[in-house]
Amino acid sequence: MFSPQGPTLRELAIQALSSVERGYDLLAPKFDRTPFRTPDSILGATADALRPLGPFDQGLDVCCGTGAGVRTLETLCRGRVTGVDFSAGMLAQARAAHPDADWVRADVRALPFAEGFDLAVSFGALGHFLPAERPALFAGVHRALRPGGLFAFPIGAPPSLTSGAYWALLGFDLAMQVRNAVWRPPFVMYYRTCPLHAVRDDLAAAGFTVTTVPMTALGRRDDGSPRYRLVLARKVSDGG
């Protein structure tokens, strides 16, 4: 899972005992050599699904990390693209890799934008927000989009109860709950707190109309359903 150039077990332990911001500052130089970085297959499938919905002008990557999503936006947007994250370390890596993009350090629960973007994306970030924090996140993205703008992100289907992945993710979330109960500052990263139905409800409450499309290039589960779906949250245009 980790390349020889990735973080050591000791480095990961230090990160896990830090705050989310400090943890990612520490991980940033080696982040792209970990399994935490969104795979190219997911980035490519997202771009393929969004391309027929364009063209787009300005794009925004929410919780941009080291900039993998910005690279995807650059293939979809005619105008400038912007990445926003609260980790200075991650932004430094992103800026070095993608000097032509704009980079903003901010808490995405209070995004400092107003109707400046046509397309917003996010990859692998929802687990860093408690359910009670999602409304502020989605409201900020809604505010950042122009009327008719689109917020898109992939979301994986939950693993079946009999799969090893189900129990691995359950074990991780339980361990994180214990860690946050006994150690401060908290490190918020959960895999089972953002099911599709709850995310849909929160997006709708923020003013989006929500649809999903299957990302069939990423495979299907044993029951034939897609492993991933792309959530498409549209900000309603003025007048309807």
Sequence and secondary structure as in RCSB ss.txt:
>XXXX:A:sequence
MFSPQGPTLRELAIQALSSVERGYDLLAPKFDRTPFRTPDSILGATADALRPLGPFDQGLDVCCGTGAGVRTLET
LCRGRVTGVDFSAGMLAQARAAHPDADWVRADVRALPFAEGFDLAVSFGALGHFLPAERPALFAGVHRALRPGGL
FAFPIGAPPSLTSGAYWALLGFDLAMQVRNAVWRPPFVMYYRTCPLHAVRDDLAAAGFTVTTVPMTALGRRDDGS
PRYRLVLARKVSDGG
>XXXX:A:secstr
   TTS  HHHHHHHHTS HHHHHHHHGGGGGGSTTS  HHHHHHHHHHHGGG  BSSEEEET TTSHHHHHHHT
TBSS EEEEES HHHHHHHHHH TTSEEEE  GGG   SS EEEEE  S GGGS GGGHHHHHHHHHHHEEEEEE
EEEEEE    TTSHHHHHHHHHHHHHHHHHHHSSS     SSS  HHHHHHHHHHTTEEEEEEE GGG B TTS 
BSEEEEEEEE  TT 
